[in-house]
Amino acid sequence: MRWDISADRNKRGVVVELARKAVALRPDDARQWELLTHALLLMERDDEAVAVLADAVARPPAAPKLSLMLADIHHRLGRGDLFDRVMRQVPEIPANDLPTTLHRLELLMKAAAAANDAGQIAREILARDPTHDAAMECLAYALKGNPEAMIPICRAALDRKAGHVLARYELAAACARLGRSDEARKLIDLDRFVLDRFVTVTDLVAAGEYAAPGAFEGALSGEITRNPTLKPDPAGKATRGGLQTAADLASAPDGAVAALMGLLRSAVDTFVAGLPGRSDDPFIAARPERAALHAWAVVYPGEGFQKSHIHHSGWLSGVYYVTAPKLSRGDDPRAGCLALGRLDLPQGRESPWGVRDIRPVPGRLVLFPSFVPHATLPTKSPEPRICVAFDVVPCAP
C-alpha cells in the first residue's frame, strides 16, 4: 500500500507561508485561498483561518465555496449568529456545481434545530448523492426506531458504491433490529472474517531504543498523557468517562508515537498482503491503493468505556494497547475487553453475528473492517487503560 504521510507541524508552517505567497500572487484564484485555509486548519489556527476567509469573501469574484468554509468553521466553534449571517450571504451556487451544493445542504442539515428538519435535508442530499456519509448518518438518527426505512437508503448507496462502509453497517444493523438475522450475517460475519483474515490479533515488538521490556509502553504512555489536546469525552466521539486526544498522532515527527505509527503502517501492509487474492466481498474490492493513517489516543479510568460505534471514514480500523490493568482473582473476565461486533439492541438480544471479546494486553494490535461495530467495557480498575485507535483512510488517486 502507498502511504500518504502527513507533514509534521514545522513543515506545515512552511506550507502556510508558501500558500500566503500564492494568495498574494493570485488573489483572484479561490483555490489559493482554500489551500491557505486548509493549511491553517491543519495547524489548529482557527482564528487565522477565519480572518483569511473573511478577507477572501470580501473580494470579488464571489466564491460560494469560501463562504461555506467560513460558515463551517463558525458552526464547529459554536458561533451560531456568525454562522447564520455568513449562510445568508453565500453567493449563488452554479447549477452544475454539485459538491458545493451538497456542502451547503450539509451545513444546513448540521445546524437544523429540529431532527425532522435535519432529516428532510438529509433526504434531499441523498437524492443527489446516495453515498453521502453525513446525510446517511443524520437520517439514521432521525429514523431511529424505524429500521425498515433505512433499508432502501442503504441499498441505493451500495448499488452506487459496493464498498460503502456506513451503508453496509446501517443495512446490517437494520436487518438485525428487524430480526432478519440471516441477512445481517451476510453483511457482518465475524466467524468468516477471522477465517478470511479480515480480523486479526497480533502482538507488536518494538526495536532499537525501545527494545527493552516495558520501554516502548512507558515512552508511549508519557507522550500520550502529556499531549496538550487530551480532553474528557470530546463531543461527537464514542468515549464516555475517558480522555481522548484531538490531534492526529499520525503526524508526530519523532519519539515513541512516531515509532508506533511506523509499526502500524507495517502491520497494515502485512494485513493487506495476507488478504485473499480473489473474493466476492466488497471489502476486498475496496482495498485502497493509497491511504493515510488517522490515529488518536484514549485514556480510560476504571469506569471509562466506548459505546458501540463504527468508523465510517475508514476502510480498515484498529486499536493498539499501550497499557492495560491486569486481572486479579475474582475480577470480571470481560472487564476492559474490546467487544468486537457489539450492537446496541433491546435488552436480552445479541448481535446476530455474535460478539468477540478481545482482552487488552500491552503491545497487542487488533485490526478489523471499519464497518464492524465495536465497544469497550469498563476495567473497574484504579490503573488506567491507554490505547491508540486508528483508521486506514483511502486517499483519492
ABEGO torsion letter per residue (X at the ends): XBBBBBBBAAAAAAAAAAAAAAAAABAABAAAAAAAAAAAAAAGBAAAAAAAAAAAAABOBBBAAAAAAAAAAAAAAGBAAAAAAAAAABBBBBAABAAAAAAAAAAAAAABABAAAAAAAAAAAAAABAABAAAAAAAAAAABGBAAAAAAAAAAAAAABAABAAAAAAAAAAAAAAGBAAAAAAABBAAAAAAAGABBBBBBBBBEAAABBGAAAAAAAAAAAABAABBBGBBGBABBGBBBBABBAAABABEAAAAAAAAAAAAAAAAAAABBABBABAAAAABBABBBBBBBBBBBBAABBBBBBBBAABABBBBBBABBBBBBBGBBAABGBBBBGBBBBBBGBBBAAEBBBBBBBBGBBBBBBAABBBBBBBAGBABBBBBBBBBBBBBBX
